[in-house]
Amino acid sequence: MTSLISKLNWRYATKKFDAAKAVPHDKLERILEAIRLTPTSSGLQPFELLVVTNAELRAKIRAVGWDQAQITDASHLLVFAAWDDITPERVNKMFDLTNEVRGFTNEGWEAYRQKLLGIVGARSKEENFQSAAKQAYIALGSALIAAAFEDVDATPMEGFDPAAVDEILGLKAKNLRSVVIVPLGYRATEGDWLVDLKKVRRSRENFITEVK
Ligand SMILES: Cc1cc2nc3c(=O)[nH]c(=O)nc-3n(C[C@H](O)[C@H](O)[C@H](O)COP(=O)(O)O)c2cc1C
């Protein structure tokens, strides 16, 4: 059996995808489910995920994405779009969902709802967006690990104009802002300058401090 660590060594920020190969439905669904299961602060899940396969839209995104070919060559493009604000409506919706799913209300939980409403209400819209964007990045981590687990190539990407992508995908009308994108697919057999280069990470000693 291949270990998770060997798969994390196998994965890399793919530079050239094979445009003829598509991620099968079952693998895609498991990657999406891993993203959906990502934990978030207070369980708010303050972002949405768009799975873009439309060729025309992806060509437009590539044009505002540093002309990165992965955006059009991969079979699927994930767009992580954070809430543009953490409004009382959005907070209440998640707390109400918790009550509905668990089938009971709880005094402590309701007190926490009020506390959180106070916290997000005291922050600016931009601060709330930045907080939501941080949560989207946790899901980005899930996506990358899940893709590697499924032997699917993925490239995390910040190299695009978020306002332009929002315009292309109509995100403003949904009170969302794009944060990070991830093409999913399979590496091309030729033409990727990165595929055979060694992975570069700081050593364990230079990265981890054990505080005993
Ligand atoms: C948030 C984030 C944004 C990134 N943006 C891009 C990008 O726009 N284009 C690209 O080719 N790689 C991008 N990368 C890939 C990184 O350069 C790469 O993950 C890093 O150098 C580590 O290499 P590895 O992923 O191959 O192990 C990004 C990575 C992250 C995590």
Ligand as a Chemical Component Dictionary entry (heavy atoms), coordinates in Angstrom:
data_LIG
# 
_chem_comp.id                   LIG 
_chem_comp.type                 NON-POLYMER 
_chem_comp.pdbx_formal_charge   0 
_chem_comp.three_letter_code    LIG 
# 
loop_
_chem_comp_atom.comp_id 
_chem_comp_atom.atom_id 
_chem_comp_atom.alt_atom_id 
_chem_comp_atom.type_symbol 
_chem_comp_atom.charge 
_chem_comp_atom.model_Cartn_x 
_chem_comp_atom.model_Cartn_y 
_chem_comp_atom.model_Cartn_z 
_chem_comp_atom.pdbx_ordinal 
LIG C1  C1  C 0 -1.469 29.477 -2.107  1  
LIG C2  C2  C 0 -0.582 29.026 -3.227  2  
LIG C3  C3  C 0 -0.553 29.726 -4.429  3  
LIG C4  C4  C 0 0.222  29.268 -5.504  4  
LIG N1  N1  N 0 0.131  29.890 -6.728  5  
LIG C5  C5  C 0 0.693  29.270 -7.816  6  
LIG C6  C6  C 0 0.417  29.730 -9.133  7  
LIG O1  O1  O 0 -0.310 30.686 -9.356  8  
LIG N2  N2  N 0 0.967  29.036 -10.164 9  
LIG C7  C7  C 0 1.770  27.944 -9.988  10 
LIG O2  O2  O 0 2.202  27.344 -10.977 11 
LIG N3  N3  N 0 2.053  27.499 -8.742  12 
LIG C8  C8  C 0 1.534  28.124 -7.661  13 
LIG N4  N4  N 0 1.778  27.636 -6.398  14 
LIG C9  C9  C 0 2.654  26.463 -6.246  15 
LIG C10 C10 C 0 3.852  26.668 -5.311  16 
LIG O3  O3  O 0 4.844  27.408 -5.936  17 
LIG C11 C11 C 0 4.327  25.290 -4.880  18 
LIG O4  O4  O 0 3.270  24.616 -4.230  19 
LIG C12 C12 C 0 5.529  25.332 -3.943  20 
LIG O5  O5  O 0 6.637  25.872 -4.626  21 
LIG C13 C13 C 0 5.873  23.944 -3.414  22 
LIG O6  O6  O 0 6.132  23.044 -4.441  23 
LIG P1  P1  P 0 5.288  21.703 -4.693  24 
LIG O7  O7  O 0 3.825  22.074 -4.569  25 
LIG O8  O8  O 0 5.627  21.322 -6.093  26 
LIG O9  O9  O 0 5.692  20.708 -3.678  27 
LIG C14 C14 C 0 1.042  28.120 -5.330  28 
LIG C15 C15 C 0 1.002  27.422 -4.102  29 
LIG C16 C16 C 0 0.195  27.845 -3.080  30 
LIG C17 C17 C 0 0.126  27.006 -1.807  31 
# 
loop_
_chem_comp_bond.comp_id 
_chem_comp_bond.atom_id_1 
_chem_comp_bond.atom_id_2 
_chem_comp_bond.value_order 
_chem_comp_bond.pdbx_ordinal 
LIG C1  C2  SING 1  
LIG C2  C3  SING 2  
LIG C2  C16 DOUB 3  
LIG C3  C4  DOUB 4  
LIG C4  N1  SING 5  
LIG C4  C14 SING 6  
LIG N1  C5  DOUB 7  
LIG C5  C6  SING 8  
LIG C5  C8  SING 9  
LIG C6  O1  DOUB 10 
LIG C6  N2  SING 11 
LIG N2  C7  SING 12 
LIG C7  O2  DOUB 13 
LIG C7  N3  SING 14 
LIG N3  C8  DOUB 15 
LIG C8  N4  SING 16 
LIG N4  C9  SING 17 
LIG N4  C14 SING 18 
LIG C9  C10 SING 19 
LIG C10 O3  SING 20 
LIG C10 C11 SING 21 
LIG C11 O4  SING 22 
LIG C11 C12 SING 23 
LIG C12 O5  SING 24 
LIG C12 C13 SING 25 
LIG C13 O6  SING 26 
LIG O6  P1  SING 27 
LIG P1  O7  DOUB 28 
LIG P1  O8  SING 29 
LIG P1  O9  SING 30 
LIG C14 C15 DOUB 31 
LIG C15 C16 SING 32 
LIG C16 C17 SING 33 
# 
